[in-house]
């Protein structure tokens, strides 16, 4: 087997010459990562604001005159869409993917830096189109983030004139941006690893991001196709998704379309999307736990295979979102089975995280607090998934607050906890300064306890049968008075959690200037991103020569070693295996 | 133990037979696929694009099954008369023949590229692009005939189910867009071949990458042909 030299082409790096090429039109993966992250976090803060509109209305109906039903539904829709796609997908893959993949694999940059640069600017364009829909006549779409037709494009739903088209256009642009970035991430992982960095020596962060990107490249096409079809239904009057229907008292000319087709296409994208958000979180949290517990990750190989297995299975579970859609009931049996099977690799991962902590030298640093918080939140959100995955249990719980609580804990709060932990962990690598520890701890406890106060009561509301997405509950027999008290408590908690996020943003900004100077490798981690000759890493990442890798990423507390961690690029010494 | 042996991870490890060898090969520290980066990326892109076309075609099948009006018979709709009786699918047959021929000339261009034959490569790519452009031209003719003469619209048509026009214009339009982009792509690469850009670079791999895209577009057409015109 001939050894193929890994291409190392410093001559093809585009060296920046001015402020503009260095920080604006930059082709450096680290700058692009920061650009992605800043845009994503800003747009995420808007989505956080929209959730307060919802919560205020639910807790204090008839109090805020500016929240009419249209505003409420538009807030619901835009909150969901922004959080899932424009914040979490972009931040995990565009932000952390761009930053970590070349640094952790020992590459100088992504394989096609110019396309990488285009990716972030096209992403910004999609965000601008999305936000512009707030200012068009009729406002943004209020169809719910799932955009189910026929209601998404027929009169009666807010934003059916312009809003829905802007949304579909923005999604299509986002998919183009994601594809350009995603091709880069996958190709870089496959082709541009440094000497010694075998796939089975990659840090789990990269494994998670890598698998999630593949999922994205295969799942976003379905969203793209459904967006094209729906915009034709809206613009040209075709009937892909619109059956013969009576709308506002008029019989429409459409007939023969299939709304369920949209749901299938949407969820063929939508379910892998859950794992596009979750898998990078799984990977990153594994690394955080291992570093801050000073112990190797438990069952590295199993962790890798679990990530891959979850990724594969995520493509055959989509219709568990559609048990009440009127599809063939036999489908429910199949999709319930696959859904429950996916719990097996997921449970393997949870056990391995816990076993990594077992007898570890746990340092309760801020990243570690977030990582442990993630385990708790993920178990809570994940176990209720078993209820919803079974058809008979799902039917009464469908479209209630039980569902809201489940997916917010499992794919909202859990990944966000990892995002926060990861930012506390890698901020020194990016800026050369530490984030403020005290503010970080306040941020963690307010977020962790606060989100439980928000979502745990929602399980109770859901079991009562309280339907989600309702503007106002009105007077109904099965809804006791206590519900409004619970709603007020939830809203107050939500506002407090929101404040905590502002504290986090404040910390991010002030630490840039006033943060304690970070020594290189402050967490004593083994991975390559802490081993760059310049610190923080400079353009091209490595000096004249790429690092060589001799071991996996988890050599913590190796018996007989002089330090409690051995970096990946340290050659083996006598008496100790690689 | 020499440093290189440790680094490559293969020096002191016997190469396994069978499946284990495949896994070992893939997960080694070398490039997973022994191809240039651009080619690997094109393969991954085409995989993603395959999912787009699959979703279009599966969506079309579902729409065709659930349509309430009868589906028009493609061999009658897509018939062309040259003075005598209408010949079913004749235009589509010619278009298909042209596109498949263009794949042949593309394959030859790649071959001559590897021989560093600058002129022949450029000419063959130009022929490929011209064949592609004539395909798009015939498609425009087909569309015009359907729209102007037969009154087919995306939202309705006189022959039956409205979804016939919707899916037809959407899928062939999206494919035609791919062909048009491919023609531009081929022309750009052909110009670079002609000006000797790849001679200076020392490799004609970009010609092959463009070829991959072109063959893909061609292959997609075979599926559209089978599922739309022959079904």
Interface residues (C-beta under 8 A of the other chain):
Chain A: X1 X3 X4 X6 X7 X111 X112 X179 X182 X183 X184 X186 X187 X190 X191 X192 X193 X194 X195 X196 X197 X198 X199 X200 X201 X217 X218 X219 X220 X221 X222 X224 X225 X226 X228 X229 X232 X236 X237 X238 X239 X240 X244 X253 X254 X255 X256 X257 X258 X261 X264 X265 X268 X548 X549 X550 X571 X572 X578
Chain B: X3 X6 X7 X8 X9 X10 X15 X25 X26 X27 X28 X29 X30 X31 X32 X33 X34 X37 X38 X40 X41 X44 X45 X47 X48 X49 X51 X52 X54 X55 X56 X59 X62 X63 X66 X67 X68 X69 X154 X155 X156 X161 X162 X163 X165 X166 X170 X174
